[in-house]
Amino acid sequence: MTVHSGRVPEFSRINSGDFAARGRPPQGAPARPDYRRSAGVLGAQEREPAVTREGRRPGARTVTTSSKKAAGQDYDAGPFVPQRGGLPTLRRAAAGCEGCPLFRDATQTVFGAGASSARIVIVGEQPGDQEDRRGEPFVGPAGRLLREALGEAGIEERSAYFTNAVKHFKFEIAARGKRRIHKAPSLREMSACRPWLAAELRKVDPELVMALGATAGKAVLGTSFKVSQQRGLLLPMPAWDALGHSDASGADGIPVREAAAHGCVVATIHPSAVLRADDREAAYRGLLSDLRVAAEVLRSGAERAAAD
Ligand code: URA
């Protein structure tokens, strides 16, 4: 697997002409918040033509804080997502995302890693402590467990693109000591970050999305998703533009051949839940069983492609 390594250079240009409209009226860049931690990072790392020196596309409308508030869009990564370019462009732009307040305390954005040709996109909740420090998803204990389970299920790591529903680490500092304790992202933070996930999925266009845990499931399928009820089922793949807006609550699952032909989502528990479980063995077996469902779809897809 090609994993991005090292700290991603900060990409601070916040312009608008290149940003996805996301189904709402075109809008300009958000006013650059004055809470940026370092004025030194404001020099553009990547230069593209047709951007004014103020970092805006000519004619772009600036969205002021008050107009953003009025539109209820205070938390929204959408204006930071470039419409053009591949995964490297997205990754660079994501390094400068200030679409919600989580960027302030996190070390860096942890963008997805893997090939744009990946057959499966694995979506976690948010980076953990180690991922935040290293700038790579799934490199901590939960990631190691996940990789082991993928291998056991017969899913090759190099066929996977790893990412998270939320791209910044949310934490609180332990009462005593300096340990950073994971805090679950809110629905608002998850929704704000969804444009990045949609952009990644659009670029990779996988055959299967594996959602790990409730936050990932809700990010992909919508707030009615319940991991306890829907894990291990083959759920219809949502359109990338409607990510998080399926109503999968009553879905029973689709047949393997249909899933292989049209794409599907498989949900399972988060590997951290396995690490926390009283009965780790049983929780791991459950994770493995759901991953094997995904592996079967990938096998069926490969057979279908070979027969064509
Ligand atoms: N947990 C996640 O959901 N994602 C990571 O990248 C690491 C731990």
Residues whose N, C-alpha, C, O or C-beta is under 5 A from the ligand:
A	BS01	URA	G124 E125 Q126 P127 G128 E131 P137 F138 A142 N164
